[in-house]
């Protein structure tokens, strides 16, 4: 039944018979908490018409574990950004429009980068504090594609190989080689498993959020909340801080001891806390990352996070309004980063909430991502009609989604005086009431005399 569905899917894509993959070389990196697959693919056009689109397909069983995919042309090193995603039964299709068509008798080489999380299964499920962590990885030997593949070879890079299910593989130290394979039919699969050592903490964010409050009086307040979980092998036995803190490089290698975050260079008032209170075990320094000046933060949790453990923490900071908020008369333009600040992590769910000043209207958002938007009003101190608040929800979010979000709105010059006038009016009313009550007391005393 599945084969018939996949054949029907291939027919619906209308792939010319003389257009195929002449060679594919896959490199699967299994050394980190997340899996990266880099595929160098050569498409060959032996037909009579030019090809403008190429397709990448992924089985829906892996779709919720894929947090990023991109394709770039090898000769230009430019990522193909014209992408259309189509959800089919049992498979999802990414349609990439090439910058230049593949003419007859020509070929093109592209580089496909796939990034997955939740692909490792701890085996055994429980380990001691000084034990090594072993995981199982399952994959298809063949590249899942709607095209005929003339030649394919796959390499698996691992920290340390324990065993593997397909004995046809060639092992060179910690590298497994499968293939070369020839004339692979479209949508072919052959599942195999690799048992390997990987002491990287298998941590993810089950939920993350960024709350932004914009003030025209000088600062933008940003607070990021995180719920973190280590999905690696669970800790066997009781945890002893004395044994953990003693100098031993083998203790707790599979536990999370530190996270890194990058904030804008001009951020100030940084704080880091959890449910108990402020956490002082963190460092901050200003430097350059990927050529950009940033504030680099090292976040150490209150305790190491072992397999099966969870924790919540908050990272907050301020930004100067004048740098991120542009004004042209009554028109305002706010530019911020959409994703969270902690690096090299993926979140199952992500929530971005921004509250604009009371009185803002005609609000527009420019964000090149698929998100769900909800508008509401948030009431704070001295608010009368509420602050316009936009809530954006997105599933499976990472640093690849840290795009620029541009928010434009209109705001009257008189609206900025709303709260100061309310404060002034409140104190004036209280002052007048005090005067009135004092005079009332004097008049009462005179009547009694």
ChimeraX attribute file (.defattr): number of C-alpha atoms within 10 A of each C-alpha:
attribute: neighborCount
match mode: 1-to-1
recipient: residues
	/A:1	6
	/A:2	9
	/A:3	10
	/A:4	9
	/A:5	14
	/A:6	20
	/A:7	14
	/A:8	11
	/A:9	19
	/A:10	16
	/A:11	12
	/A:12	9
	/A:13	13
	/A:14	9
	/A:15	16
	/A:16	15
	/A:17	11
	/A:18	15
	/A:19	23
	/A:20	21
	/A:21	24
	/A:22	20
	/A:23	19
	/A:24	22
	/A:25	18
	/A:26	23
	/A:27	18
	/A:28	19
	/A:29	18
	/A:30	22
	/A:31	18
	/A:32	15
	/A:33	22
	/A:34	22
	/A:35	19
	/A:36	20
	/A:37	18
	/A:38	18
	/A:39	20
	/A:40	18
	/A:41	22
	/A:42	20
	/A:43	20
	/A:44	21
	/A:45	23
	/A:46	18
	/A:47	16
	/A:48	12
	/A:49	15
	/A:50	16
	/A:51	20
	/A:52	13
	/A:53	16
	/A:54	18
	/A:55	17
	/A:56	18
	/A:57	20
	/A:58	17
	/A:59	17
	/A:60	16
	/A:61	10
	/A:62	14
	/A:63	14
	/A:64	14
	/A:65	17
	/A:66	18
	/A:67	21
	/A:68	17
	/A:69	15
	/A:70	16
	/A:71	23
	/A:72	18
	/A:73	18
	/A:74	16
	/A:75	9
	/A:76	8
	/A:77	11
	/A:78	12
	/A:79	16
	/A:80	15
	/A:81	13
	/A:82	11
	/A:83	15
	/A:84	11
	/A:85	13
	/A:86	11
	/A:87	11
	/A:88	14
	/A:89	11
	/A:90	14
	/A:91	18
	/A:92	19
	/A:93	20
	/A:94	17
	/A:95	17
	/A:96	19
	/A:97	17
	/A:98	19
	/A:99	14
	/A:100	11
	/A:101	16
	/A:102	21
	/A:103	17
	/A:104	16
	/A:105	14
	/A:106	14
	/A:107	17
	/A:108	17
	/A:109	18
	/A:110	21
	/A:111	20
	/A:112	19
	/A:113	17
	/A:114	17
	/A:115	16
	/A:116	20
	/A:117	23
	/A:118	19
	/A:119	18
	/A:120	22
	/A:121	17
	/A:122	22
	/A:123	17
	/A:124	13
	/A:125	16
	/A:126	18
	/A:127	20
	/A:128	16
	/A:129	23
	/A:130	16
	/A:131	16
	/A:132	16
	/A:133	26
	/A:134	24
	/A:135	20
	/A:136	19
	/A:137	18
	/A:138	15
	/A:139	14
	/A:140	12
	/A:141	21
	/A:142	22
	/A:143	24
	/A:144	18
	/A:145	21
	/A:146	25
	/A:147	24
	/A:148	19
	/A:149	25
	/A:150	16
	/A:151	17
	/A:152	22
	/A:153	19
	/A:154	22
	/A:155	21
	/A:156	19
	/A:157	16
	/A:158	21
	/A:159	16
	/A:160	16
	/A:161	19
	/A:162	14
	/A:163	12
	/A:164	18
	/A:165	12
	/A:166	14
	/A:167	10
	/A:168	10
	/A:169	15
	/A:170	13
	/A:171	15
	/A:172	8
	/A:173	11
	/A:174	13
	/A:175	17
	/A:176	19
	/A:177	17
	/A:178	19
	/A:179	16
	/A:180	13
	/A:181	16
	/A:182	14
	/A:183	12
	/A:184	18
	/A:185	15
	/A:186	18
	/A:187	21
	/A:188	18
	/A:189	15
	/A:190	11
	/A:191	11
	/A:192	14
	/A:193	15
	/A:194	20
	/A:195	21
	/A:196	24
	/A:197	20
	/A:198	25
	/A:199	21
	/A:200	16
	/A:201	23
	/A:202	26
	/A:203	27
	/A:204	22
	/A:205	22
	/A:206	17
	/A:207	20
	/A:208	23
	/A:209	21
	/A:210	23
	/A:211	16
	/A:212	21
	/A:213	17
	/A:214	20
	/A:215	17
	/A:216	13
	/A:217	10
	/A:218	12
	/A:219	19
	/A:220	20
	/A:221	21
	/A:222	19
	/A:223	19
	/A:224	21
	/A:225	20
	/A:226	22
	/A:227	16
	/A:228	21
	/A:229	22
	/A:230	22
	/A:231	20
	/A:232	31
	/A:233	26
	/A:234	20
	/A:235	22
	/A:236	13
	/A:237	10
	/A:238	8
	/A:239	12
	/A:240	9
	/A:241	10
	/A:242	7
	/A:243	13
	/A:244	15
	/A:245	10
	/A:246	9
	/A:247	8
	/A:248	11
	/A:249	8
	/A:250	12
	/A:251	17
	/A:252	24
	/A:253	19
	/A:254	29
	/A:255	23
	/A:256	21
	/A:257	16
	/A:258	15
	/A:259	15
	/A:260	17
	/A:261	17
	/A:262	21
	/A:263	22
	/A:264	18
	/A:265	16
	/A:266	13
	/A:267	18
	/A:268	16
	/A:269	9
	/A:270	14
	/A:271	15
	/A:272	21
	/A:273	17
	/A:274	16
	/A:275	10
	/A:276	8
	/A:277	10
	/A:278	13
	/A:279	17
	/A:280	13
	/A:281	12
	/A:282	16
	/A:283	11
	/A:284	15
	/A:285	12
	/A:286	15
	/A:287	13
	/A:288	13
	/A:289	11
	/A:290	6
	/A:291	7
	/A:292	10
	/A:293	15
	/A:294	19
	/A:295	19
	/A:296	21
	/A:297	20
	/A:298	16
	/A:299	20
	/A:300	18
	/A:301	21
	/A:302	18
	/A:303	12
	/A:304	17
	/A:305	22
	/A:306	25
	/A:307	25
	/A:308	16
	/A:309	17
	/A:310	16
	/A:311	17
	/A:312	16
	/A:313	20
	/A:314	20
	/A:315	20
	/A:316	19
	/A:317	17
	/A:318	21
	/A:319	20
	/A:320	17
	/A:321	17
	/A:322	14
	/A:323	11
	/A:324	13
	/A:325	20
	/A:326	14
	/A:327	14
	/A:328	8
	/A:329	10
	/A:330	11
	/A:331	15
	/A:332	16
	/A:333	17
	/A:334	19
	/A:335	15
	/A:336	15
	/A:337	14
	/A:338	20
	/A:339	23
	/A:340	28
	/A:341	21
	/A:342	21
	/A:343	12
	/A:344	14
	/A:345	19
	/A:346	27
	/A:347	24
	/A:348	17
	/A:349	15
	/A:350	24
	/A:351	22
	/A:352	20
	/A:353	20
	/A:354	20
	/A:355	23
	/A:356	25
	/A:357	18
	/A:358	24
	/A:359	19
	/A:360	21
	/A:361	15
	/A:362	9
	/A:363	16
	/A:364	11
	/A:365	14
	/A:366	11
	/A:367	12
	/A:368	11
	/A:369	12
	/A:370	10
	/A:371	15
	/A:372	11
	/A:373	13
	/A:374	11
	/A:375	13
	/A:376	11
	/A:377	14
	/A:378	16
	/A:379	14
	/A:380	10
	/A:381	7
	/A:382	13
	/A:383	15
	/A:384	13
	/A:385	11
	/A:386	18
	/A:387	21
	/A:388	19
	/A:389	22
	/A:390	19
	/A:391	17
	/A:392	19
	/A:393	16
	/A:394	18
	/A:395	17
	/A:396	19
	/A:397	23
	/A:398	21
	/A:399	18
	/A:400	12
	/A:401	17
	/A:402	15
	/A:403	14
	/A:404	14
	/A:405	16
	/A:406	17
	/A:407	18
	/A:408	20
	/A:409	17
	/A:410	18
	/A:411	21
	/A:412	13
	/A:413	11
	/A:414	8
	/A:415	13
	/A:416	17
	/A:417	11
	/A:418	15
	/A:419	15
	/A:420	12
	/A:421	11
	/A:422	14
	/A:423	13
	/A:424	11
	/A:425	12
	/A:426	13
	/A:427	12
	/A:428	12
	/A:429	12
	/A:430	12
	/A:431	11
	/A:432	12
	/A:433	12
	/A:434	12
	/A:435	11
	/A:436	11
	/A:437	11
	/A:438	11
	/A:439	12
	/A:440	11
	/A:441	10
	/A:442	10
	/A:443	11
	/A:444	10
	/A:445	10
	/A:446	8
	/A:447	7
	/A:448	6
	/A:449	5
